[in-house]
């Protein structure tokens, strides 16, 4: 079964607190939320202007809050570039929090560019080393680690397949992002077909028409500036949904779009094709 999820990051653009997101999801009949995280303290979160959680927060209290709203968490976003050492404690703390929340996955990715002085193969090797340090913790806590296409390593289909096959680990999967793969110049439908054995979760992003000239030049966008179904990536998303239905894929397709109004329209559009 395909479920619709709501990314809390959608509400960051309007300076909403996480509690606002929870209430919104409940009121719209969406029982699945994906939560952004920070590995430390964020003063915006503390002041009520950020829909994210600190990984040092009280996970049990958050679990109780989610239960009051009737929500479950599909994934914790723990993005810190995989070639940087900081990604190791970030992922480990994310895994610990996810276990407390009964959340099945955390997500990570690479940086927007190959760092100066490194080759793509060296970024791959660094990612392998860092993931190797984290996966034992994932097995202890039974929480999956999903790699999101969002940079030169992860939007490269050959590199992603190589990464998955290198580990051949059921707890290492893919958080497929429809918008990032498109803006990077890939065919998202073809890429889903190749990565489907490893895809555990989706970020569903459309792409605004004015970004057409950026296709093949960027490796990702933070969120759709238009609602999902309104942009130049809509037909690819339709085809992906049909492919998932045909293959009986089960999981969460988490909507990533900018702002409350776009999120509501995106929910309506995705419900219409599911």
N, C-alpha and C positions, 0 to 999 in steps of 0.2 A: 504493500500500500504506500502511495506517495502522500506525504503530509506537508502542509504549508507551515513554514516557520517564519518568525519575524526577527530580523537582526536588530538588536538594541542600538547599534551604531546609526541606524536611520534617524534616530531622534537626537543624536549629538549635534546635528546641524541646526537644531532649534533649542539647544541648551536645556534639554529635559532631563530630569532625574530618572533613575532606574524604576522607582516606584510608579512614575507616570507611565512608563512603557508597560509595566505589568498590568496596570489598570486598563490601558488601551487595548492590550491583547485580550483581556477578559471580556471587555465590552464589545469587541468585534468578533468574538467567538473563535479566536485563535489561541489554542492551548499550548503552543510550542514557541519558545523564545531562544534566541542565540545571544550570548552575552559577551560584550567586549571586556577585556581585563587590562589591568596595569599591575606590574610586578613591583609594587611600592605604593606610596601614597600620592594621590592626585588631588590637588587643591580644588579643582573644578568639581570633582566628585564630592569632596567634603562640603562644598558650598551648595550642592544640589543642582549643578549645571551640567553634569555628565552622566550618561546612561551606561556606566561601566562599574566594575567592582575591582577593588584591590584584592590581590591574591593573599594578602595578609588579613583579610576581613574574617569575621566569624561565619564560617560556612554553614554551621547548624542553624544560626539565626536566619541566614538567607534561605536555606532550605525550608524553614517554617514559613517565611514570607511567601515564597513561591507556592507552597501548599494552600495558603489562604486565598491566593488568586486562582487556584486550580491550574497551575502551569507546570510544565516540565521544560528542562533545558536540553536542547539538542547538541550544543557544542559550546565550548569556551574558546574565544579567539585569543591566542597567546602569541601573536605575531612579533617576532624579533628575528632579524635576518639570520638565516641558518649558518652563514659563514662567521658570525660573531659569537664569541664565547658566552655572551650574556644570554643567548638563547637556551643554554642548558638549564640554569636555575629557573628561567621563565617557564619552560616546559614542565620541569619537575614540580614547581609550585602549582602550575595549572592542573597537572594530573592529580595532585593531592586534593585540590579544591573540587575538581570534577567528581572524584570518588565520593566526597561528602554529599554532593548535590545529586547523586545518581545520574550524572551526565555521562554519556558514553564516549565522548570525544573531546579532544582539544585540537586546535588548528594552528599551524605555523607556516612559514614561507621563507623565501629568500629576499634579498634586498632588491631595490629597483634597478640597480646597475651592477655590473661586474666591477668590484673594487679596483682602483688603480694599482697596478703592479701584480694583479692576479689574472689567471686565465680562467675560462669557464670550467675546465677540467679541475683546476685547483679549488674552485668554489664547490664543485661536486664532491671532491675528496674531503673538504672541510665539513660539508653537510653530512657526509657519511659518518665521519668521526663523531660529530656532535649528536646525531641521532642514535648512534651506537651507545653513547653514554646515557641516553634517556630511555631507550626501549626497555631495559630491565625494570625500571620503575613503572613503566606502563604495564608490564606483565604482572608486577606485584599488586598493582591497584586495579588491574583489568579495565584500563581506560585506553582507547585507541588514539593514535597520533595521525592526524590527517594533514597532508601537504597540499597547500593551496597554490595554484598557478597565479603568480603575482610578480614575477621577476624573470630575468634572462635564463636562469636555470630551470625554473618550474613551468614557464610557458613554452619550453622546448620539449616537444613530445618525446623525442628520442631520449633525452636526459631523464624525463619523468619515468619512462618505462624502465630505463637502466637502473634508476634508483629503487623502484619497486622490486625489480628482479634481484637486485643486489642483496636486499634483506630477506625477501620472500617470507615476510612476517605478517601474520593475520592482523596484527595490531598496528601495522603501518599501512595507511590508505591515502586516498585522495579526497580533498574537499574541492570539487570541481567548480570553478567560477566561470560562468558563461560570458561575462563582460570582459574580464581580464584576458581570456584566451582570444576573444574577438579583436580587442584593441591591439593585441600583440601581433595580429596578422594571421592567426590560425583560423581554420574552419572548426568552430566549436562542436558541430555535429560529428564530424569525422574524428575529432579528438576524443569525444565521449565514447565512440565505438571502440577505440583502441584502449582507453583507460578504464572501461566499464568494470572489468574484474576487480579493480582496486577502488572504485568510487564508493565512498561511504556516506557522503553528504554533499549538498550543492549550495553554492551562492548563486542566486538568480539575479543577474543584472542585465538591464538593457543598456543601450548606448545612444546618447543624444545625436541627432543628425549632424550637428555642427562639429562633432568629433570625427567625422568621416576622414578628414585629411590626416588625422593622427594614427589611423589604422596602420599597423606595421612599424610604427615609430615608438609607441609607448609600450609598457608591459603591464599596465593596470590602471584602474580608476577606483577611487574610494567608494563611490556609490553612483547609481544612475541619477543624472540630473533630470531625467524624465521618468515617468512611471513605467514599470515593466509592461511591455506591450505597446508602448507609444514610440519606441525608438527603432533604429536600423538593425537591431539584433533580435527583434521580436520573432521573425520567422524561424531563426535558428532555435530559439527557445521552444517554439511550438514543435519543431521536428524532434528536439531532444525529449520533450514530454512524451511524444508518440513512441519514440524508441524505448523509453523507460517502461511504458505500458506494455509494449510488445514483449519485453524481456522480463516482465514481472519484477522490476526493480522495486525494492522497498526502502524507504528512508525519507529524510527531510529535505525539502527544497526551501532554503531560507532566503527570503526576499531582501535584497539590498538596494535601497533607493533613498533619495535625499528628501527627508521631511515627512511629516505626518500625512499630508494630503496625497503625496505620491505613494506612500505606503498603502493607504486605503484603496486607491485605484489599482495598485498592483495586486492586492489581495483579490479584488473583484475579477481582474483579468485572468489571474492564474486559476482561480476557482472555475472560471468559465471554460478553460481548456482541459481541466482535470476531469 
